[in-house]
Amino acid sequence: MSNRRKTKITKSINIAVREILQGNIIALPTETVYGLAADATNEEAVLKIYETKRRPLFDPLIVHIRSIKEMKKYAEEIPAEVYKLAEKFSPGPITYILKKKKVIPDIVTAGLDTVAIRIPAHPMFQKILAKCKVPIAAPSANMFGRLSPTCAEDVYKELKGKLNYILDGGQCEFGIESTVISFIDDTIKILRPGFITKKEIQKVLKKKVILVRIKSRHSKNKLTIYSPGMMKTHYAPKTPLYITDNIYDFKEQSNVGLLDFSNYSSLNEVAINLFSDLRKLDEQGFAYIVASKVKDSGIGVAINDRLEKASKGRVKMGKWEIKFSIKK
């Protein structure tokens, strides 16, 4: 017997609240990307997230809460720097890695003693949090490792038949996942770059912040995955994506899709449209897609992070042939 469901797109906040309180999963909008949501205190509901996405259990989830005041319910030993950043950037696209309290089940945090907490800015998500009165775990609403969805239709293509409802909140404002910042071990580290940049964070804190560049999934000492976005391979289209110095070298190749940023007036616009543009190319049946990195500063760091993790390696167009360098 098939377990597939008839997935419906809805605009009803009450349906979303009902689904979460009944222990079900539902896709809902955030200002970054669409999330696959469940009550973070309900272990069986959280397990449905992992099973639906086929997400490995060692990859922790972000817990979404309503306000700064609620942080103390779910985290302890919260540094003063967290409140400084939260006053400036939350609600918004920033996630804090903190020491967790026992109210958050181990399945949410992959057995770690830390928890990733974010205060979303999307008004629909805020209303759901207010009515549910529970923290909500919500990784991106896609199959693990694939492109993040930035509209309800993207979620439907990805997860049709795997959940009851998708809450339609329109196109996401930012289009890439939140900045993740850790306050563990007396150091402040950005574990995943996002719309809130290192420069902006340092301006608020007036102290050094380390940007962690993930170069490999494994090192001599096993890499601890403290948050989403710390794996080498992620955010990938089904069509192989390769990084190249100049995408226009491939313009005569009919089977190659060009991820072209030239029509955008700013890197902010590139970030907002990155996943949706990749998805459009992915659906066109190309043999592969090529993209070039952008200037590696500000929001460009986050864009390049997503491109690198989504890519299979590098490619260049020689005089007589296409040469690939596969990422290992």
Steps between C-alpha positions, in 0.01 A plus 500: 500500500627847411565753777480793260261777597308762311706809569311829500627858484316722749513852641331401828697574817250291698569192287874543559448532876275193505751290306787592733302444821379163369860386456506531123749674271413796280700716260486868583661825388785681668679812381797282394367178339195279557531268799365154581354562842409296807464550875861495623395347834323205333760232420269300270411812303866598464582148378248555219713793380809280476311215334321724249816686395720188527722717716778329698436498873845649569394829336329718766196718441438868566239578766282803428357706784283810521717755680828579675326449837439132418869416458537422870233228473712295263862610553726574796825689561394748232783753442427871500618514137199292396261759636695778330465326163138404563406860579644601163417208270219292654236427391697434183737271309745415779531181709680467835679183617463482879511253790164326501252421776350152540160613370646468149520127410832349391356408158472873420865568583651172370593409858708813551479715812445805279193631323460726196241772570348749258224761524333513156369827362236366261159618632326168428764306691477747787122451519544122506754521783265726696207260464691173542697617805770239425843535339502384139775303327510587131786410264455580130195335343681284246668164466831499684787656308280648228415858406323698769144608408412868490128475414213261568515359146864400552402305810213331313734379226741365759271348765165433329338197661723508810301745717145626535545875456730771373431846642532757224664822618623622163859534381766501774653840567865395523520174305794340685523345843580691819843592626595251773723629780643293785585616851645170621854463647542872570540582131254663262486316167284528191428138408284586199516839322173669411335837448631631833870538418816465707563874465153586635539261793845636592366856482240418765725291726816708453711186518650238269270242343639191324347385170528121479565376147392139457762343274423133552232286656757310703832593653752300704282579797134439426322824408221585741191618315361772728253641250349456154726609215823354643525212253717523189223397260162671528245724322552306173283482188445158339685626190876502572619852584858604429693815590683675215692824460282630216156355426494666157771260382212251484238713325531300174442171684128424459501238775645731765291725725656834596431634848524863396506774765560788257138617503509572873601841629637379835626192681191522721288437189727210402453342843122544494473329161781245528298188582202587281728564200683173561168316523383644166820382332472163672159446341616569143678172432857629457791257522654727762488857636791742534535791740772747592564618852436860597716743695582323828394773742179596680205292382728366225658269759162330554432477125838338435448265795176371344654470152802310630290255701255449213772435242661179379831678440651730237477503121671698226459521126825417320566554132378156402331355805325557830722419799350401834658503843280287727471593868610220732 
